[in-house]
Amino acid sequence: MKRIFFLVTVGVFGLTACKTEGCTNPLASNFNADAEKDNGSCTYESDILVYLDETDASLYQGDHPDMDHIKIFLDGAEIGKQSIFKSKTLFPECGDTACFNHKVQLKDVTETGFRIDFVDNLDNERGGITFNLEASECKVFRINYVD
């Protein structure tokens, strides 16, 4: 009888102890569909796309002949630049190669208070905005002409 109790006890504990751990949130970039128990390892990311439309690009090219690109800052750190000679006629989608694309690592599903700023290569401010990001989101920003 003790032997049967021991086998049943070991079997029950063995089944419950073998749960696969991992990230169980499907919005996470490291989501594990096989995970049965969340282990707190979820990481999240979003995409930012920055573009300049043809009208604004033409205005910059005509009014500022020494200007050739606009630097892009996220929370005060430069993350890239957008040429004023690359522009779009239609609203772009994330991944469009004529635009600047950037992945942002998030600490949680939603993060608030990001700041994006635009500064031309002559160090003149060209605008900016504070915004929030959601996991797996693509946020699109248009650089508007500012004289």
C-alpha positions in Angstrom: 0.0 0.0 0.0 2.8 2.4 0.9 4.4 1.6 -2.5 1.2 2.6 -4.4 0.9 5.8 -2.4 4.5 6.6 -3.2 4.1 6.0 -6.9 0.9 8.1 -7.1 2.5 11.0 -5.1 5.6 11.0 -7.3 3.4 10.8 -10.4 1.3 13.8 -9.4 4.2 16.0 -8.3 6.2 15.0 -11.4 3.3 16.1 -13.7 2.9 19.5 -12.0 6.6 20.2 -11.8 7.1 19.8 -15.5 5.1 22.8 -16.7 7.0 24.7 -19.4 7.9 28.2 -18.3 8.3 31.2 -20.5 6.5 34.3 -21.8 2.8 33.7 -22.1 1.8 37.1 -23.4 1.1 37.0 -27.2 2.0 40.7 -27.5 5.6 40.1 -26.4 8.4 39.7 -28.9 9.5 36.5 -27.1 6.1 34.9 -26.8 6.3 31.2 -26.2 3.2 29.4 -27.4 4.3 26.2 -25.5 4.7 28.0 -22.2 2.1 27.0 -19.6 3.5 29.2 -16.8 4.6 32.8 -17.2 8.1 33.3 -15.7 8.2 37.1 -16.1 10.6 37.1 -19.0 8.4 38.9 -21.5 10.0 41.6 -23.6 8.1 44.0 -25.8 8.9 46.2 -28.8 7.3 48.7 -31.1 8.3 50.2 -34.4 8.7 53.9 -35.3 8.6 55.1 -38.9 9.6 58.6 -39.8 8.9 60.1 -43.3 9.0 63.3 -45.3 6.4 63.9 -47.9 7.3 65.3 -51.4 5.8 68.7 -50.7 7.8 69.3 -47.5 10.9 67.8 -49.0 10.7 70.2 -52.0 10.2 73.2 -49.6 13.3 72.2 -47.6 15.3 71.7 -50.8 14.3 75.1 -52.2 14.4 77.2 -49.0 17.5 75.6 -47.4 20.1 74.6 -50.0 22.7 73.7 -47.4 20.4 71.2 -45.7 20.5 67.6 -46.7 19.0 65.6 -43.9 17.0 65.8 -40.6 18.4 64.0 -37.5 15.9 62.0 -35.5 16.1 62.0 -31.7 14.2 59.7 -29.3 14.2 60.8 -25.7 17.3 63.0 -26.4 19.4 60.3 -28.1 20.0 60.5 -31.8 18.7 57.3 -33.4 19.1 58.2 -37.1 18.4 60.6 -39.9 16.1 61.1 -42.8 17.4 62.4 -46.1 15.4 65.4 -47.5 16.0 63.8 -50.9 14.0 60.7 -50.0 10.3 61.4 -49.8 6.9 59.7 -50.1 3.8 60.6 -52.0 1.4 58.4 -50.0 1.1 57.5 -46.3 3.9 54.9 -45.8 3.7 51.6 -43.9 6.3 50.3 -41.4 9.3 48.8 -43.2 9.1 51.2 -46.2 12.7 51.6 -47.3 12.2 55.2 -48.4 11.6 56.1 -44.7 13.5 55.9 -41.4 12.5 52.8 -39.4 13.5 52.1 -35.8 12.6 49.3 -33.2 11.9 50.5 -29.7 12.3 48.1 -26.7 9.6 48.6 -24.2 9.6 47.6 -20.5 5.9 46.8 -20.5 2.9 46.4 -22.9 2.3 50.1 -22.8 4.8 52.9 -22.2 4.1 56.6 -22.0 6.0 59.8 -22.3 8.4 59.1 -25.3 9.7 62.2 -27.0 10.7 62.4 -30.7 12.4 65.5 -32.0 13.7 66.5 -35.5 16.8 68.7 -36.0 18.3 69.5 -39.4 22.0 69.0 -40.2 22.5 72.7 -39.5 21.2 72.1 -35.9 17.9 74.0 -36.4 15.0 72.4 -34.6 12.3 71.2 -37.0 9.6 70.0 -34.5 8.8 67.2 -32.1 6.1 65.5 -30.2 5.5 63.4 -27.0 3.7 60.1 -27.5 2.9 56.7 -26.1 3.7 53.3 -27.5 1.9 49.9 -27.3 3.6 46.6 -27.8 3.7 45.4 -31.4 2.5 48.8 -32.6 3.9 50.8 -35.6 3.8 54.6 -34.9 4.2 56.8 -38.0 5.6 60.3 -37.8 5.6 62.8 -40.7 8.3 65.5 -40.6 6.5 68.7 -41.5 8.1 71.7 -43.1 9.1 74.3 -40.5 10.9 77.4 -41.7 
